[in-house]
Amino acid sequence: MNTSPSTIALGLAVLFLPLALVHSDMETTQWAIQIEVDLLGLREKSDKFAYCRALRQQSPQIPLENTKCDYYLRHDPKLKMGDMLLASRPHCRPGWELLGGRCRKLA
């Protein structure tokens, strides 16, 4: 099936027009459109999570609010599990004790 470039452009305009209305400045709108296009190319949900996490870590200046990345990052189970792991106290094996943040053998 051959789709003309004008049909694709019209489809993208209809798809991303609400994003343009939500964002106040043009640069933010361009980033939001680029993020949505990139996410459309990814099929697996885990790939979308990974893309959004990498985008947030490597380019923190890019606004992610009101994008699908914002949704994915708020609902990422790996991030919640990581927070729980960081909040838990470290444990030492039997015969060792935690001293100064490290496990040391009891004398």
N, C-alpha and C positions, 0 to 999 in steps of 0.2 A: 504494500500500500504506500503510495507516494503522498506525502503531506507537504503542502506548499509552505515556504517560510512565513508567509503572511498569516496563514492559519495557525502556525505554531506561535507566532508573536501575539496574535489575538488571544489565544488560549492562555499564554503566560500573563498577558495584561489582565485578563479577567481573574486569573488565579491570584495574582499579586497586588491587585488594586487595593484590596482591604489593608494589606500591609503598608502600602504607601500612605493611606489615610491615617493609619495609627501612628506612624513615625513622623516626627516634626521636621527633621532636616533630611536633605537628600543623601548625605553620606550614610546615615543610619539606615535609610531605606535601601540603598544599594547593598549594604552588608546583609540586611535581612533577606533580600531577594537572592543573593549569592548563597547564603546558608540554606535556604529552602530548595534551591536548584541542586545543590550538592547532596542534600538529604534525599531528594527524589531519586538520585542515581544509586543510592544504597538500598539493597533489598533486605538485608538482615537487620533486625532490631539491635543486636549487639554491635554491629558496625556503626549504627547511628549513635549509640551511646558512646562508643570509642571516638567517633568524629567530634562529637560535642565536647567530650572531656578534653581532647587534645586541643581543640579550638580555644576553650576556656583557659587552659594552662599555658599555651604558647602565645596567645594573642589576647591578653586580658583587656586591651583597649577596645576590642570589638564588642559592641552592645548586643547582648543575647536576649534581652527582654522582648516579649511579644513574638518570639520565634518558636519553632518546634524544638530547638535546642534547649530553650528555657524549660519547656515541658519535660523533655527527656532528662535533663539534669536534676529537676526537682523530684522525679520519680525513678531515679536510678538506684536499684537495690544494692549495687556494689558500693556506692558512696555511703549509704546508710550502714552497711556492714562495716565499712572501714572506720566510720565514726565510732561504732560500738567497740571495735577492737582497740582503737586509740584510747577510749575511755576506761577500758579494763586495766587492772593492775597486772604487772608482769609477775609470773610465778617462777619459782626455782624448783629444781628437782629435789627429792628427799635427800637430806644431809647437807643441803646448801641453804644459805639465807640471802635475802636481798639487803645489800648494804651499799649505800651511795649510788643506787640505780643499777648496780651490777650484782650478779649472783656470785657469792663467795663461799668456799667450803668451810663448814664449821670445824673449829679446832677441837 
